[in-house]
């Protein structure tokens, strides 16, 4: 079966929804290293996770990962354009994205912040859908 872009984005979006949650999101401005490059396995090794492969196709390789910082999705792409299209479509599902050259890590805010300390990259945020489940405010 040939994986189509909508199928791949759907799988990624499902993973984002599984992993999305309330992150601790520390405000510490950690020193950010130069953006890492390499295969999915080499990126996973840098953040000390054993990737659980979910998609292994020519266009995208995607795995679920867990390390002491938490759970996240790690994906690598064959082209910059394919990566950007995937991110743009996946961001509709919310989440936090750590973006490097031909790779992305997706998880809650605290995990993405921790991963950035090891992988470098730029943080992008998905659409915030929390308004539908907003909690009442409190003074305090």
Secondary structure, DSSP 8 states (H G I E B T S, - for coil): ----HHHHHHHHHHHHHHH------------------S-HHHHHHHTT---EEEEE-SSEEEEEEEETTEEEEEEEESSHHHHHHHHHHHGGG--EEEEETTEEEEE-HHHHHHHHHHH--EEEE----GGGG-------
